[in-house]
């Protein structure tokens, strides 16, 4: 259930769709508490949690580090995948 935590490398086959991920979370909230922001924007880092975040590695290459893809959004999201902010506080 907590497979959306930070430091996960995004799988090669990850598919991102902000609107679909928000709908998936709304389905989850019908049976579980609502933790993630309803619009997907983190209140701490102001990043879209359902979109990949780019960062530049030390070798200068661009990589995707974090983000909640469509499959992960089908599970309860309890924190920001970019800044590690917990929404359970």
Buried (B, 14 or more C-beta within 10 A) or exposed (E): EEEBEEEBEBEEEBEBBBEBBBEBBEEBBEEEEBBBBEEBBBEEBEBBBBBBBEEEEEEEEEEBBBBBBBBBBBBBBBBBBBBBBEBEE
